[in-house]
Structure formats: C-alpha cells, structure tokens
Amino acid sequence: MAPRTLPQRRRATTAVAALAAATLAIPLLSACGAVQKAMDCANTASSVVDAVDKLQQAADTAVSEPQKTQQALDDIDKNLRKLSKETSDPDLSKAIDKTNDGIKAARKDLDNNKAPDIQPIVDGTGQMTKICTPG
C-alpha cells in the first residue's frame, strides 16, 4: 500500500485544531442550552477526528496488522453512535451516515485482505467538523 499523503493528515490536524478552538471559545459565548449542545457536538466530533487520525496511522499497516485498523474503526464507530444519539441536526446525521458507510467499506476491505480506503471516513469527519464548529 502506498503511504498516506500528508494532505489527509493535515486535514485531520486542521480539523482537530478547529474543534479545539471551538471548544475553548464556546463557553465564553453563553451558557444557554444551544451553546451547550454545540459544545457537546464539538467535543464528540473532536473525539471522532482523533480516532480518524489513529485510523490513518493504522491504515499504513492495515494489511499486515489489521487488528490496529479494526480497533481504530471500532473507536470511530463508538464515538459516532454517541454523536448520533445526541443530534437532531439533519446535516450532521448525513455526515455521520457518510462516515458510517466509509467504515463499512473499510471493514469489507480488511475482510478481503485489502488496504482500506479511508478517504470516505476522512471526508465524513471533515463535514462533521464544519457542522460542529460555530461561526
């Protein structure tokens, strides 16, 4: 498998930085329920982005060490379930669905001893980052 390109990692790093900034800024804005909900979204999406970063690292050795990739997919899946239960936002639900579809495809690739295509997962989490980052 070809090594992952830096732009994928850069996007994940940028997403983490944006979510971290949002997480720090939100409490300063207000204490209302909508802001708390946005903060919860940002925190959970940040966890998903962190898990995707681990997936990108594990994907480099996915064929020789599939258990690392499976664990990273499990972590993303767990965080997505939490986020899915907490949201009523249709755009966020679509991003979660897109990411879940990418996870299913990646698991299928692993089952077939192929390196998983993680780009759909990266794209889905990128959408979540945009949705969960205020402003």
C-alpha positions in Angstrom: 0.0 0.0 0.0 1.2 3.4 -0.8 1.9 5.6 2.2 -0.8 8.0 3.2 -0.3 11.5 1.9 0.3 14.5 4.1 -2.8 16.4 3.0 -5.0 13.7 4.7 -3.1 14.1 7.9 -3.0 17.8 7.5 -6.9 17.9 7.2 -7.2 15.8 10.3 -4.8 18.1 12.2 -6.6 21.2 11.0 -9.9 19.7 12.0 -8.6 18.9 15.5 -7.3 22.4 15.8 -10.6 24.0 14.7 -12.6 21.8 17.1 -10.2 22.6 20.0 -10.6 26.4 19.3 -14.4 26.0 19.1 -14.4 24.0 22.4 -12.4 26.8 24.1 -14.5 29.6 22.6 -18.0 28.3 23.2 -18.1 28.6 27.0 -17.2 32.3 26.6 -20.2 33.0 24.4 -23.1 31.9 26.6 -24.4 29.3 28.9 -27.6 28.5 27.1 -28.8 25.1 26.1 -28.0 25.6 22.4 -24.4 26.5 23.2 -24.0 23.5 25.5 -25.4 21.3 22.7 -22.9 22.8 20.3 -20.1 22.3 22.8 -21.1 18.6 23.2 -21.2 18.2 19.4 -17.7 19.8 19.1 -16.3 17.6 21.9 -17.7 14.4 20.5 -16.7 15.3 16.9 -13.2 16.0 18.2 -13.1 12.5 19.6 -14.1 11.2 16.2 -11.4 13.2 14.5 -8.8 11.9 17.0 -9.9 8.4 16.2 -9.7 9.0 12.5 -6.1 10.3 13.0 -5.3 6.9 14.7 -7.1 5.2 11.8 -4.9 7.0 9.3 -1.8 5.8 11.2 -3.1 2.3 11.4 -4.1 2.2 7.8 -0.4 2.4 6.7 0.0 -1.2 8.1 -3.6 -2.3 7.7 -2.9 -5.5 5.7 0.0 -6.7 8.0 -1.7 -5.6 11.2 -5.4 -5.5 10.6 -6.2 -5.5 14.4 -4.9 -2.0 14.8 -7.2 -0.8 12.0 -10.1 -2.7 13.3 -9.6 -1.1 16.8 -9.4 2.4 15.2 -12.7 1.7 13.3 -14.3 0.4 16.5 -13.3 3.7 18.3 -14.8 5.8 15.5 -17.9 3.7 15.5 -18.3 4.1 19.3 -18.0 7.9 19.0 -20.3 8.1 16.1 -23.0 6.2 18.0 -22.7 8.7 20.8 -22.9 11.7 18.5 -25.8 10.2 16.6 -27.8 9.8 19.8 -27.2 13.4 20.7 -28.0 15.1 17.5 -31.2 16.1 15.7 -29.4 18.1 13.1 -30.1 16.6 9.6 -26.8 17.8 8.1 -24.8 16.2 11.0 -26.9 13.0 10.6 -25.9 12.9 6.9 -22.2 13.3 7.8 -22.5 10.6 10.4 -24.1 8.3 7.8 -21.4 9.1 5.2 -18.7 8.2 7.8 -20.6 5.0 8.8 -20.7 4.0 5.1 -17.0 4.6 4.9 -16.4 2.4 8.0 -18.5 -0.4 6.5 -16.5 -0.3 3.3 -13.2 -0.2 5.2 -14.2 -3.2 7.2 -15.1 -5.1 4.0 -11.7 -4.2 2.5 -10.0 -5.6 5.6 -12.1 -8.8 5.4 -10.8 -9.2 1.9 -7.2 -8.6 2.9 -7.1 -5.3 1.1 -5.8 -1.9 2.4 -8.9 0.1 3.3 -9.9 3.3 1.5 -10.3 5.7 4.4 -11.0 8.8 2.3 -14.8 8.5 2.8 -14.2 8.4 6.6 -11.9 11.4 6.4 -14.5 13.3 4.2 -17.4 12.5 6.6 -15.5 13.6 9.7 -14.5 16.8 7.8 -18.2 17.5 7.3 -18.8 16.9 11.0 -16.1 19.4 11.8 -17.7 22.1 9.7 -21.1 21.4 11.2 -20.0 21.3 14.8 -17.7 24.3 14.6 -19.7 27.5 15.3 -19.3 30.6 13.3 
